[in-house]
Amino acid sequence: MKTKQTKAQRIAELERKLKEALAGQAHVYHFASSALDKASTDHLAASGVIITLTVLGGREIFAPVMIRGGLSKETIEALKADFVRSYEDAIEFKPKGVVK
């Protein structure tokens, strides 16, 4: 039997679900792709980027880690390719009458 959630647990769960829902919207890929170049080694030579990977449901793959000096061009291009793939998945199902 499931135990009843506290108010704080329920709020945390709803906040996580909202964050996941907003992150999965199709327009987000455009803005992420446009802003990604700002995390390059050209822009962050004396700084760094802190990344973490979290799967749907809130489980962290790894805790925050800093990539010193920014992201490499290869990493940025690979992420952009994943944004394109994810965007195409997000818009796969269209209403009737939409031609590709």
GUSE-998655 format. One record per residue: x, y, z of N, C-alpha, C in turn; residue in three letters. Coordinates in steps of 0.001 Angstrom, whole numbers, padded with zeros to 6 digits, always signed. Last residue first. Layout:
XYZXYZXYZALA...
END
This chain:
+003844+017347-044702+005242+017510-044335+006040+018080-045453LYS+000667+018674-044013+001573+018018-044961+002998+018327-044579VAL-002079+018129-042052-000763+018766-042082+000129+017972-043025VAL-004363+016575-042011-004337+017704-042943-003010+018430-042995GLY-004518+015738-038576-004858+015419-039961-004860+016695-040801LYS-001679+016781-036566-003116+016669-036835-003369+016306-038305PRO+001178+014618-036028+000577+015877-036463-000925+015694-036634LYS+003841+013320-034412+002406+013143-034559+001766+014503-034841PHE+006462+014457-034334+006152+013308-035182+004651+013154-035436GLU+007605+016388-032795+006583+016815-033764+006155+015676-034687ILE+009452+015056-031211+008394+015832-030562+007277+016212-031519ALA+011250+013996-033060+010399+013087-032292+009212+013832-031694ASP+012435+016402-033840+011703+015607-034831+010802+014582-034152GLU+013650+017090-031403+012610+017947-031977+011770+017165-032980TYR+015543+015035-031195+014467+015136-030203+013318+015997-030710SER+017193+015655-033387+016540+014345-033294+015355+014392-032332ARG+018046+018238-032633+017310+018030-033892+016534+016718-033838VAL+019402+017646-030253+018254+018552-030224+017398+018354-031473PHE+021465+016053-031259+020462+015431-030394+019224+016315-030254ASP+022862+018049-032624+022311+016917-033382+021241+016191-032560ALA+023638+019603-030434+022727+020180-031432+022086+019072-032272LYS+025400+017800-029221+024174+018203-028529+023166+018793-029504LEU+027404+017716-031206+026686+016490-030838+025379+016819-030116ALA+028273+020387-031152+027668+019849-032379+026882+018570-032082GLU+029298+020455-028521+028206+021351-028913+027517+020828-030165ILE+031357+018583-028703+030251+018358-027771+029047+019204-028154THR+032991+019860-030604+032429+018526-030887+031235+018234-029982GLU+033780+022160-029275+032955+022288-030488+032289+020961-030819LYS+033481+021717-025691+034214+021648-026958+033247+021800-028126SER+032412+024018-023170+032200+022806-023961+032996+022869-025266LEU+034597+025512-020631+033463+025428-021551+033426+024131-022334GLY+036560+025515-018701+036856+026155-019977+035728+026080-020989GLY+035618+022456-017188+036427+023676-017145+036698+024199-018550ARG+032724+021318-016309+033603+021161-017470+034366+022480-017566ILE+031717+020091-013191+032119+021252-013968+033050+020834-015106MET+028726+018362-012311+030171+018319-012545+030540+019514-013429VAL+026073+017141-010303+026683+018238-011055+028202+018118-011120PRO+025785+013499-010487+025661+014784-009796+026327+015878-010626ALA+024189+011451-012972+025341+011853-012174+025102+013237-011593PHE+021518+010821-013254+022514+009884-013763+023844+010164-013070ILE+018860+011225-010980+020083+011792-011546+020996+010668-012026GLU+015420+010965-011461+016644+010261-011062+017847+010881-011761ARG+013054+012182-012373+013875+012859-011387+015158+012179-010969GLY+011403+011507-014369+011128+010872-013089+012011+011431-011987GLY+013755+011453-016920+012367+011678-016539+012066+010881-015279LEU+017110+012006-015624+016144+011338-016488+014731+011714-016047VAL+019727+014273-015690+018574+013812-014931+017577+013200-015903THR+023001+015213-015460+022032+014490-016285+020954+013919-015377LEU+024599+018363-015282+024117+017166-014613+023153+016486-015574THR+027263+020778-015474+026212+019949-016061+025825+018824-015108ILE+028629+023894-015678+028243+022851-014730+027086+022082-015341ILE+031393+025205-017300+029988+024855-017441+029704+023751-016429VAL+033686+027968-016724+033309+026570-016856+031811+026420-017008GLY+036388+030145-017370+035227+029817-016547+034935+028327-016667SER+038064+031123-019240+038513+031201-017850+037397+030832-016875ALA+036589+030559-021633+037980+030128-021478+038440+030129-020017ALA+034003+030742-022741+034185+030425-021323+035606+029956-021000LEU+033922+031202-025460+033247+032152-024573+033574+031935-023097HIS+035337+029114-026620+035612+030484-027062+035034+031519-026091ASP+034180+026851-025604+035491+027219-025077+035876+028635-025504THR+030613+027557-025252+031808+027027-025916+033096+027481-025234SER+028183+028448-024513+028853+027569-023554+030155+027008-024124ALA+027063+029773-026579+027561+030600-025482+028280+029769-024423LYS+025953+027827-028175+027278+028332-028538+027893+029206-027439ASP+023355+027514-027122+024407+026550-026791+025810+027047-027117LEU+021300+029116-027981+022090+029566-026834+023308+028691-026556ALA+020140+027678-030087+020661+029032-030317+021601+029479-029203SER+019303+025352-028784+020296+025268-029853+020938+026622-030116SER+017366+026427-027074+018537+025742-026523+019660+025676-027551ALA+015501+027415-028897+016188+028338-028007+017432+027704-027383PHE+014697+024994-030196+015210+026143-030947+016049+027043-030043HIS+013711+023419-028104+014908+022981-028835+015525+024123-029635TYR+011363+024621-027283+012524+024695-026396+013814+024324-027136VAL+009267+024009-028957+009972+025279-029172+011245+025401-028343HIS+008228+021538-027970+008994+021591-029213+009793+022878-029381ALA+008646+020603-024547+007916+021331-025582+008810+021594-026789GLN+010050+019437-022479+009708+018614-023630+008943+019327-024726GLY+010244+021279-020428+011468+020904-021152+011165+020128-022428ALA+007637+021291-019405+008146+022468-020105+009375+022126-020946LEU+007591+018733-018226+006636+019081-019278+007118+020285-020078ALA+009640+018941-016297+009742+017949-017364+008815+018297-018528GLU+008536+020955-014665+009846+021158-015303+010021+020193-016479LYS+006234+019611-013788+006118+020833-014570+007413+021102-015328LEU+007388+017523-012305+006562+017210-013474+006393+018430-014373LYS+008637+019017-010270+009432+018175-011167+008661+017875-012439ARG+006381+020160-009047+007402+021027-009639+008270+020254-010626GLU+005124+017822-008122+004456+018654-009122+005438+019608-009804LEU+007032+016962-006222+006679+016111-007358+006030+016928-008476GLU+006997+019116-004426+008245+018766-005112+007958+017911-006347ALA+004327+018921-003537+004784+020127-004232+006044+019829-005022ILE+004472+016409-002273+003553+016615-003400+003958+017846-004209ARG+006278+016961-000217+006592+015941-001226+005734+016122-002464GLN+004832+018884+001236+006132+019233+000638+006530+018238-000455ALA+002647+017371+002131+002424+018524+001263+003718+018900+000546LYS+003430+013838+001888+003281+015087+002630+003049+016213+001631THR+001558+011086+000611+002621+012079+000496+002348+013265+001407GLN+000770+007985+002117+000308+009302+001681+001477+010277+001680LYS+002087+004931+000804+001903+005871+001899+001514+007237+001341THR+000498+002214-000812+001255+003451-000929+000993+004350+000269LYS+000835-001177+000000+000000+000000+000000+000884+001246+000000MET
END
